[in-house]
Every structure is written in C-alpha cells, then in structure tokens.
Amino acid sequence: MLLTPELEISFHQRYNPDGSSLRKAQLRMVDMLMWFDEVMRKHGVEWFLEGGSLLGAVRHKGFIPWDDDIDVGIHVKDVERVRDIFMNEKHPQYVFQCAETDPYCFYMWDTLRDTKSKYVHSQHKMIVLEKLKKYRGVQIDIFPFDNHVNMKVNNILRYKEWGKTTIRILGDSRCAMWLAWALHKIQLVLFSVARLLTKKKNYWTNAYGTGTGKGYFYPDGTLFPTSRVFFEGHEFPAPHDVDMFLRCHYGDYMQLPDDAEYNHHQLSDIEIW
C-alpha cells in the first residue's frame, strides 16, 4: 500500500497529533538534531540521516508518524573523534551517552540523549536494562558504517550481546553488573581485532557489533560524499545515493509496512517535560 495525502493525515491523527507526547518528543529530537548538525559542521565531520529517519525524510518529509528516535550514520574512522568532540561540546539539556558517561548502558554505539524526557518501555527485559542507564531520554542513535566487516564473524561475536544478556540472566546485583561490564568490554575489543583482520570490501554496512544479524549492504559510492534532504522543514545531510541506500535497506521503500512495525520499540509512552 502506498502513502496518500489522506493516509498521511490519518496517520498523523492516530499516532502523533499535535500536542501528543510522541509529537512533543519528535519536535524535541528535531532540536537535538539541529544542535548535533551544528557541532558536526563546526568540526568538519561528515554524517547523514539513515534508517527510519532517512525513510521518513523521503516518504513523509519528516518523521515516520510512529517513529520515536532518530538514526544517523558516520564513518567508523570518526567514532573516537565524534566521542571526543561531544565530551567537550556541552549543551544545557542534551548529553552524549557512551561508555565514559554511562558505563552500564551496554550499547554497541553512542547516542545523544535528552535529559528532560524518558522512554517508558512495556517489555520487562527492556525495563530491567533501562533502569541501569544514567540517561533514558529521547535519543539520536549514532551508527558507525564500515567497509571492513565480515558478517559471519560479526554474527558470531555479536551473538546475544554479552553485557545485556548477563543482566537479563543474573539480574542487576553488583556482581552481575560488574561481570556484564567486563564481558561488554571484551566483546568490544574482539570487534576491534576482527576489523583489523578483515580485508576491505566493495560494500559498506554497519560496523562490527552495531548492525542486525541480517545485515544491510550498500555498494561503494552509496554513502559518501553526502547529499542533502529535507526533514521536518530543515535540510540535513543524507547518503550520497539516497534511493540506493533505501532500496538496499527496505526494498520497495515507498510501500507502507505491516501494522506490527508501527511500535517496533514496544514503548508504552514517552514522558517529556
């Protein structure tokens, strides 16, 4: 089913009407994205909208009506640089979430978080993991992309995400948290070693540890140099070949998804103040 103006209005009324918690959260994340873009331009670091955010920009000219975060991509070589930049660039409300600022986050990638909001999860396993985090507000996920990834090796090393799995099995006692932290660090080291041993590919994908088991593959020339798209009335960077990126990721991306994908993060609410 293709999107029509009537369906767009219907989706807006159903999922993110003006004044709803989701719409307030989306507008907060647009402000976060504008600051993120300002900092990245200041330091000359390339980035681009990706995933559902890029799809939203093309299909909806902004957020997919039911989307509750923003996805951006960077070159894997810029991960440490971006981390250093945002550890020094301070904002009164937005914080950079990584191993140094939130040691029990157990993400394989870094995020920018809002400190005046909170995701409310409906799944018990997510509730357990979320309460360990220092920052739980609406977020921009910063995914590194790489052309030195062997997916078979990636899927073996990434299996079960050791830190998260430890907490799910053993709970959140001090001993379990220490073990989870140690296993998470070991897994990250193994990903770094795997990259050093992997030959350059003729495609790009999510860096070791950060993608899904399925994997999405983008031919050389798809990501860089970046182009521009409009998102929520503002112009932001996008992959060089937006159509190719979205076709590799979603197939026929102008088709609307099944109802099951309309709340894929399984949230019950977003608190925002």
N, C-alpha and C positions, 0 to 999 in steps of 0.2 A: 504494500500500500504506500502510495506517495503522499507527501505532505501537501495540503491545500491551505489557502488562507483561512478557510472555515475551521479546518482541523487545528491550525496554529492557535486560533482564538480559543477553541475548545480546550486544548492542552494548557494554555495559559490560565484559563479559568479553573481548571481541575487541579493543576499541580503547583503553580507559582503565581497566584493572583497578587496584584499589588497589595502590599501590607502584610502578606503572609510571612511566616518565619523563613520559609525557603527563599522567597524573593528578597527579603532583607539580607539573608546570608549571601545570596548571589551578588547583590549590589556591594556588600562588604568586600567580597572577593575581587570584584572589579577594581575597587580602590586599592586593594593589595597588589593586584597585577600591575596597576599603573605605577606604584612605587617600585615594584620589582623591576619593571622595564626601565624606569629612570636610573636605578642603580646599575643595572647591567649595561645600559648605554654609556653611563659615566665611566665605566671601567673597560669598555670596548669588548664585552663578552657576547658572543652570538648565542641566541636562544630562539625557541619557536614554540608556538602552541601545538599541542599534539593530542592524540586520543580523542576523547569525547569533547574536549574544548574546541579542537580544530573542526570536528564534525559539526558541533553547534554553530561555529562561525560560518560555515559553508551552508548548512541546511536551514538554520534558524536565525542567522545573523547575530547570534549571541548564545547564551546558554541553551542547551537542550532543556526544555521546561522542567524536567525532573532531576536534572544534574545537581550535585551537591558539593563538587570540588572543581578545581582547575588543574589541568595537566599541561606541563611544559617540558620541553626537552633541551638538553645541552650536549655538547661533545664530551665524551668521557674524560678527555685530557683536561677539561676545565673544572672537574668536580672539586678538587682541592682548592683551586683558585676561587671559585664561587663561595666555597665554605669560608675561606679566609676573608673575602670581601664582606660577607654578611655578618661575620663575627665582629667586624669593625664598624659597619654601617648600622647605626642604631635608629630604630623607629619607636615612638612612644607606645605603640599598640601592637605592632607586628614583630614576631620573633622568629629566628632561624632555628629550626629543630634538627639537630644532628646528634651524633654520639657524644660530642663535647657538651652540649647544652641540655641534653635529655638522655642520660645513659641507659634507661630502661625502655626506650622507645622500640628498639629491635626492628626498625625499618631498614631495608637494604638501600634506601635512597633518602635524600634530605627533603625537608619540606619547609615552607614558610607558613607560620601559624598566626592566627588572630587570637589575642588574649581576652577578648570581650565576647566570646561565644563558646559554645560547646556542642559537639555531636552527641546525641542521645541514641545509643545503639539498642537494638532489640534482641540480638543474639548473645547468649550467655558467654560464649568464648570471646567475643569482642568486648563485652563489658569487663571481663577479667583483665584483658590486655590493656584496655584503655585506662583503667584506674591506676596503672603503674606509670603512666606518662605524666610528665610535668605540664605539657601543653596539649590541649584537647580541642582547640577551636577550629573553625573552618580553615581549610588549607589549600595551598598550592603545592602539588607534588612536582618535584624536580627530578625528572628521569634522565639518567645519562644514556647516550647512544654510542655504540661502538661497532667497529668493523673487524674486531679480533675476538669473535665469540664462536665457540664450538657448542652447539645446542645440546648434544648428547652429554658432554662434560658438564655443561651448565645445569641440566636437569638432574644429574646425579648429585652434584654438590649442593644444589638448591633444595633438594627434597626435604620437605617438612619444615624448612626454616627453623633451625635448631633452637634458637632462643625462644621463639614463640611457642614451639611445641613443648619445650621444657616447662614453661609456665602452665600450659594447658594440662599437662600430666601431673606435675608436682605441686601446683598451686603457687601462691605468692609469698611463701616463707622467705626469710632472709637467705637461707642456704640455697633454696631453689632459684632465687633471683640472682645470686652470685654465679651459680652454675650456668644459668641461662645467659648471663652477660659474657661469661668466658667462652661458651660454645658459639655465641654470636660472633665474637671477635675472631675465633678460629676459622669460622666459616668465611668471614670477610678476607682473611689472609689467604685462604685457599683460592678464593675467587681471583685475588691479585696474582697469585702464582699461575693460575690457569691462563690468565690473559697473556702473561709473559711467554707462555709456551704455545700460544695459539697463533698460527700464521694469519696474515691479513687476508680478509675475504673480499669478494666483489659485491658484497651487500652489507647493509647496516641493520642492527637490531638492538634491542635493549641490552645494556651492558650486563656482564656476569652478575647473577643474583637478583636483578631488578625486573626481569620480564616474567611472563607466564610460561608454564611448561610448553604450551602450544608454540609460542614464538611468532613474531611478525617480522618479515624480511623486506627491506627496502633497497632497491638497486642503487648502486653508486650514482650520484647526481640527484637523488631524491631529496636529501636533507639540506645540503649546503651548496652554494651560498643561499641564505634565506630570502624569502619574498615577504609580502605583506598581505594581511587580511583584516577585515573589519569585524570586531567583536564587541557587542553591546555599545555601539556608537563610537568606538575608539579603534585606531589602527595599531595592530601589533604584528610582530614577526611570525612567519609561518614557514614550513618547509619550502624548499625551492620548487618542488613539483607537488603541489597540494593534491591534485587529482590522483597522482600515482600513490602518494602516501595513503590517502583514504581508501583507495581500491585495494592496496596491499593489506590494510588493517581491517576493513569492513566488507570488502567485496562491493556489492551494489549499495553504496552508502546513502543514496537518496531514499532507499526503501526504509520505512519505519519498522522498528523492532517489535518483537512479541511483548505482550503485557508484562511478562516475567522480568524483563530488563528495566522496567520503569523505576525500580527501587533496588538496584543491584548491590548497594552498600548496606541494605537492611537496616535503615535508620527508622526510629520511631518519631524523632523530632530533632530540631536544631534550636538550641537556646541561644538567643542573641540579645545583647544589651549595649 
